[in-house]
Amino acid sequence: MMFSIVIPTFNRPEKIRSCLNSIAKIKYPVSQFEVIVIDDGSSVPVSQVIAKDQFPFALKVLRQENQGPGLARNFGASEAQGQWLAFTDDDCEPTPNWLTALQVTLEQNPEALVGGLTLNRYHENICAVTNELLLATVCEWLSQFAPELNFFTSNNLACDRARFAALGGFHVNLVLAAGEDRELCMRWSATGGPLIRQNEAVVHHGHFQNLLQFTEMHFRYGRGARMIRDNSPAPRVLGSRLDLYKQMLLAPIRQRHWTQAMLCVPLLAWSQCMSLLGFAYQHYATKSSNNRLSS
């Protein structure tokens, strides 16, 4: 078997069903991949809402107590049988060519961590549009100023199963659903594995958000960034952060209609304020915890 597709899910039965339906349309021999869904403690077990025999591929539905997507992915990977792991999320829909494109890159670069292209499905949701612009800008800036810190998101990621296991998978201390993919990419690169982007491996991401959800997510990203600094030996970002913020605020003006740009620019600024606040919160939370342990 070539691929094990690993998908964590939590309390989103319609999303995981749509994701599995899209995987059923993948143009790849069904005998050469399996799908492992990890129910991360959903209030209604996924096994009660998903019928395994309705899909043409081999499907495993595993369940754990709610521990976050990073640990759920590790659990799924530990049960995988495929030569390669392909990670996506329950709110994503892979395109028919997804596995074929990943296979081409993995065969040519067996030590690589491969990241595909993730496209926003909700073009009218300003929070989703802003998140897409933010991620693209940060990755482009890192590739110029600190390529060793570039990263791929865990909703479109593939690698050799044995190498993933040897590296220890996603970091067990990052349970906030914010930053475990960045930390894995840093550790993968630090141990000599290349990070290779494959833009032909496309998934469509359907992450509709309101302002409160957008705010909470970027606050968690800030907390995750602080935890990564505490847990990772990777060097800090080089280059000018002012240039990053400049490119970030210019991105919507250059790439979107002015009506969307007027909303994206303040949202981008707000996201960075929330990330900074989350970073500071985690810094003082960690410091207080360490002081209690040492007293």
C-alpha positions as CSV (number, residue, x, y, z in Angstrom):
1,M,0.0,0.0,0.0
2,M,1.4,3.4,-1.0
3,F,-0.6,6.0,1.1
4,S,-2.3,6.3,4.5
5,I,-4.4,9.4,4.6
6,V,-4.7,10.7,8.2
7,I,-7.6,13.0,9.1
8,P,-8.3,14.3,12.7
9,T,-11.9,15.4,13.4
10,F,-13.8,16.9,16.3
11,N,-17.5,17.6,16.3
12,R,-17.9,18.3,12.6
13,P,-19.8,15.3,11.1
14,E,-20.9,17.1,8.0
15,K,-17.3,18.3,7.3
16,I,-15.7,14.9,7.7
17,R,-18.4,13.4,5.4
18,S,-17.7,16.0,2.7
19,C,-14.0,15.4,3.1
20,L,-14.4,11.6,2.6
21,N,-16.7,12.1,-0.4
22,S,-14.0,14.2,-2.1
23,I,-11.4,11.5,-1.3
24,A,-13.7,9.0,-3.0
25,K,-13.3,11.0,-6.2
26,I,-9.5,10.8,-6.2
27,K,-8.0,9.3,-9.3
28,Y,-5.8,6.7,-7.6
29,P,-6.1,3.0,-7.2
30,V,-8.3,2.4,-4.1
31,S,-6.2,-0.7,-3.3
32,Q,-3.2,1.6,-2.9
33,F,-4.4,3.9,-0.1
34,E,-6.3,3.8,3.1
35,V,-8.0,6.5,5.1
36,I,-7.7,6.8,8.9
37,V,-10.1,9.1,10.6
38,I,-9.2,10.0,14.2
39,D,-12.2,11.1,16.2
40,D,-10.7,13.4,18.8
41,G,-13.4,12.9,21.4
42,S,-16.4,14.2,19.5
43,S,-19.7,14.4,21.5
44,V,-21.3,12.1,19.0
45,P,-18.8,9.4,18.0
46,V,-17.9,9.6,14.3
47,S,-18.4,5.8,14.0
48,Q,-22.1,6.5,14.6
49,V,-22.5,9.0,11.8
50,I,-20.1,7.5,9.2
51,A,-20.8,4.2,7.5
52,K,-17.5,2.7,6.5
53,D,-19.0,0.6,3.7
54,Q,-20.3,3.6,1.9
55,F,-16.9,4.5,0.5
56,P,-14.8,2.5,-2.1
57,F,-11.6,2.7,-0.1
58,A,-10.4,1.1,3.1
59,L,-11.5,3.3,6.0
60,K,-10.5,3.1,9.7
61,V,-12.3,5.2,12.3
62,L,-10.3,5.5,15.5
63,R,-11.3,7.4,18.7
64,Q,-9.3,9.0,21.5
65,E,-10.1,11.4,24.3
66,N,-9.9,15.0,23.2
67,Q,-6.2,15.8,23.0
68,G,-5.9,18.1,20.0
69,P,-5.2,17.5,16.3
70,G,-1.4,17.0,16.7
71,L,-1.8,14.0,19.0
72,A,-4.7,12.7,16.9
73,R,-2.5,12.7,13.8
74,N,0.3,10.8,15.7
75,F,-2.3,8.2,16.8
76,G,-3.5,7.8,13.2
77,A,0.1,7.6,11.9
78,S,0.9,4.8,14.4
79,E,-1.9,2.7,13.0
80,A,-1.0,3.4,9.3
81,Q,0.0,0.7,6.9
82,G,1.0,2.8,3.9
83,Q,4.6,3.6,2.8
84,W,3.7,7.3,2.9
85,L,1.5,9.4,5.1
86,A,-0.7,12.1,3.7
87,F,-2.3,14.5,6.2
88,T,-5.3,16.7,5.6
89,D,-8.2,18.1,7.8
90,D,-11.9,17.4,8.0
91,D,-12.7,20.8,6.5
92,C,-10.6,20.2,3.4
93,E,-11.5,18.5,0.1
94,P,-8.5,17.1,-1.8
95,T,-8.6,17.3,-5.6
96,P,-8.6,14.2,-7.8
97,N,-4.8,14.5,-8.6
98,W,-3.8,15.0,-5.0
99,L,-2.1,11.7,-4.2
100,T,-0.6,11.3,-7.7
101,A,1.2,14.7,-7.4
102,L,2.4,13.9,-3.9
103,Q,3.7,10.5,-5.1
104,V,5.8,12.1,-7.9
105,T,7.6,14.3,-5.4
106,L,8.1,11.6,-2.7
107,E,9.5,9.1,-5.2
108,Q,12.0,11.7,-6.4
109,N,12.8,12.9,-2.9
110,P,12.2,10.1,-0.4
111,E,13.6,12.0,2.6
112,A,11.4,15.1,1.9
113,L,8.5,16.6,3.8
114,V,6.2,17.6,1.0
115,G,3.6,20.4,1.3
116,G,0.8,20.8,-1.2
117,L,-1.2,23.9,-2.2
118,T,-4.2,24.8,0.0
119,L,-6.8,27.1,-1.6
120,N,-9.6,28.9,0.3
121,R,-13.1,27.8,-0.7
122,Y,-14.9,30.7,0.9
123,H,-14.0,33.6,-1.3
124,E,-16.7,35.9,0.1
125,N,-15.8,35.2,3.8
126,I,-13.4,38.0,4.6
127,C,-11.8,36.2,7.5
128,A,-11.0,33.2,5.3
129,V,-9.6,35.4,2.6
130,T,-7.4,37.3,5.1
131,N,-6.0,34.0,6.5
132,E,-5.1,32.9,3.0
133,L,-3.3,36.2,2.2
134,L,-1.5,36.1,5.6
135,L,-0.2,32.5,5.1
136,A,1.0,33.2,1.6
137,T,2.8,36.4,2.6
138,V,4.5,34.8,5.6
139,C,5.7,31.8,3.6
140,E,7.0,34.0,0.8
141,W,8.8,36.2,3.2
142,L,10.4,33.3,5.1
143,S,11.6,31.8,1.8
144,Q,13.6,35.0,1.2
145,F,14.9,35.8,4.7
146,A,14.8,32.6,6.6
147,P,14.2,29.5,4.4
148,E,15.2,27.2,7.2
149,L,12.0,28.4,9.0
150,N,9.6,27.9,6.1
151,F,6.8,25.6,6.8
152,F,3.8,23.8,5.4
153,T,0.4,23.6,6.9
154,S,-0.7,20.2,8.3
155,N,-3.9,20.2,6.2
156,N,-1.8,19.3,3.1
157,L,1.3,17.5,4.1
158,A,3.0,14.2,3.1
159,C,6.1,12.2,4.1
160,D,7.6,8.8,4.5
161,R,5.9,7.0,7.4
162,A,9.1,5.5,8.8
163,R,10.9,8.8,8.9
164,F,7.9,10.5,10.5
165,A,7.9,7.8,13.2
166,A,11.7,8.1,13.8
167,L,11.3,11.8,14.2
168,G,8.6,11.4,16.8
169,G,5.7,12.9,14.9
170,F,4.0,16.1,15.9
171,H,5.3,17.6,19.2
172,V,3.3,16.3,22.2
173,N,3.6,19.6,24.1
174,L,1.8,21.6,21.3
175,V,-1.8,20.8,22.1
176,L,-3.3,24.1,21.1
177,A,-4.0,23.3,17.4
178,A,-1.6,26.2,16.7
179,G,1.9,25.7,15.5
180,E,2.5,21.9,15.6
181,D,3.0,21.9,11.8
182,R,5.6,24.8,12.0
183,E,7.5,22.9,14.7
184,L,7.5,19.6,12.8
185,C,8.8,21.4,9.7
186,M,11.6,23.0,11.8
187,R,12.6,19.7,13.3
188,W,12.4,17.9,9.9
189,S,14.7,20.5,8.3
190,A,17.1,20.5,11.3
191,T,17.6,16.8,10.9
192,G,18.6,17.1,7.3
193,G,15.3,16.4,5.6
194,P,14.4,18.8,2.7
195,L,11.1,20.7,2.6
196,I,9.6,20.6,-0.9
197,R,6.5,22.3,-2.1
198,Q,4.3,20.5,-4.7
199,N,1.7,23.0,-6.0
200,E,0.0,20.3,-8.1
201,A,-1.2,18.6,-4.9
202,V,-4.2,20.8,-4.2
203,V,-6.8,20.7,-1.4
204,H,-9.7,23.2,-1.0
205,H,-10.0,24.5,2.5
206,G,-13.5,25.4,3.8
207,H,-12.8,27.3,7.0
208,F,-15.6,29.8,7.4
209,Q,-15.0,32.2,10.3
210,N,-16.6,35.1,12.1
211,L,-14.6,37.8,13.8
212,L,-14.6,36.1,17.2
213,Q,-13.4,32.8,15.7
214,F,-10.7,34.7,13.7
215,T,-9.6,36.5,16.9
216,E,-9.4,33.3,19.0
217,M,-7.4,31.5,16.3
218,H,-4.7,34.1,16.0
219,F,-4.5,34.4,19.8
220,R,-3.8,30.7,19.8
221,Y,-1.3,31.1,17.0
222,G,0.6,33.5,19.2
223,R,0.5,31.1,22.1
224,G,1.8,28.4,19.8
225,A,4.6,30.6,18.6
226,R,5.8,31.1,22.2
227,M,5.6,27.3,22.8
228,I,7.6,26.6,19.7
229,R,10.3,28.9,20.9
230,D,10.4,27.1,24.2
231,N,10.5,23.6,22.7
232,S,12.4,24.0,19.4
233,P,16.2,24.5,18.9
234,A,15.5,26.3,15.6
235,P,17.1,29.8,15.1
236,R,14.9,32.8,15.3
237,V,13.7,34.6,12.2
238,L,16.3,36.7,10.4
239,G,15.7,39.8,8.3
240,S,13.5,42.7,8.7
241,R,10.1,42.2,10.4
242,L,9.1,45.6,9.3
243,D,9.4,44.4,5.7
244,L,7.2,41.4,6.6
245,Y,4.5,43.7,8.0
246,K,4.7,46.0,5.0
247,Q,4.3,43.1,2.6
248,M,1.5,41.7,4.7
249,L,-0.5,45.0,4.5
250,L,0.2,45.5,0.8
251,A,-0.9,42.0,-0.2
252,P,-4.6,42.6,-0.2
253,I,-4.2,45.9,-2.0
254,R,-2.2,44.2,-4.7
255,Q,-4.2,41.0,-5.0
256,R,-7.8,41.8,-4.1
257,H,-10.5,44.2,-5.2
258,W,-10.4,47.4,-3.2
259,T,-13.7,46.6,-1.5
260,Q,-12.1,43.4,0.0
261,A,-8.8,45.1,0.6
262,M,-10.4,47.7,2.8
263,L,-11.5,44.9,5.1
264,C,-8.5,42.7,4.8
265,V,-5.9,45.3,5.8
266,P,-7.4,46.1,9.3
267,L,-8.0,42.3,9.8
268,L,-4.4,41.6,9.0
269,A,-3.3,44.2,11.5
270,W,-5.8,42.8,14.1
271,S,-4.4,39.3,13.6
272,Q,-0.9,40.4,14.4
273,C,-2.1,42.2,17.5
274,M,-3.9,39.1,18.7
275,S,-0.8,36.9,17.9
276,L,1.4,39.3,19.9
277,L,-1.1,39.2,22.8
278,G,-1.2,35.4,22.7
279,F,2.6,35.2,22.6
280,A,2.8,37.5,25.7
281,Y,0.1,35.5,27.5
282,Q,1.9,32.2,26.9
283,H,5.3,33.8,28.0
284,Y,3.9,34.9,31.3
285,A,1.9,31.7,31.8
286,T,5.0,29.6,31.3
287,K,7.1,31.9,33.5
288,S,4.5,31.7,36.3
289,S,4.3,27.9,36.0
290,N,8.1,27.6,36.2
291,N,8.2,29.8,39.2
292,R,5.7,27.6,41.0
293,L,7.6,24.5,40.2
294,S,10.9,25.9,41.5
295,S,9.4,27.3,44.7
